[in-house]
Structures are given as C-alpha cells and as structure tokens.
Amino acid sequence: MKTFLKVLLLVVAAVVAVKLLPLTLALGFVLGLLLVGLLVVGLSIVVVALVAAVALAAALAPIWIPVLVIVGLIALIKKFSSKPAVA
C-alpha cells in the first residue's frame, strides 16, 4: 500500500508540473528579459562613467600634465644626485 501511495504522489506531482509548465516558462522568460535589461543598463552606466572620467581628465589636463612633468623632473634629479651608500 505504501508503494501505491508513493506512485500516486509522483503521478499527481507530474500532472501538477505539466499543468504549471506554461506559467513556469513565462516566468523564466520574463526573468530572462529582466536580467538582460539590467545587464544593458549596468553596461551603459559603466560606459557613461568611463566617458565622464575621460572628459574630466581632458578638462583637467592643463593642471595635471605640468604637475606630472615637475614630479618626474624631481624624481629624475633625485635619482642622479643620490650618493652611494657607504659600507
């Protein structure tokens, strides 16, 4: 009798799964579209942030390029004027 109930329960579960299959497929399709939409929005936000960073770097170029040159010259002078370590 116990085996019969197990088989009956499996048959009922299979019938319910088949009846709910269209709903499950529709829900999966909607979730997939939502995931693709979020991916597109996320990528566009990343692209906008990168464009903004490049624009900011270009706008601040008159400031940071001379500062970079000065820092490089100071490092070069320090490198050539350092005294060797005495043992």
C-alpha angles and dihedrals in degrees: 000000000000092000091051091055091049092051091046091050091050091050092049090048090050092050091049090048091051092047091050095044096098091049091048092049092048092049091049091050092050092047090049091052090048091051092050090048092051090048091053092047091047093050092048091051090051091049092049090050091050092049090049091050092050091047091049091049090050092048092050095044094105087060106039100039095061090042089052091050091051093048090049092050092049091050091048093050091048091050095053097039098050115117119232115254115260114231 
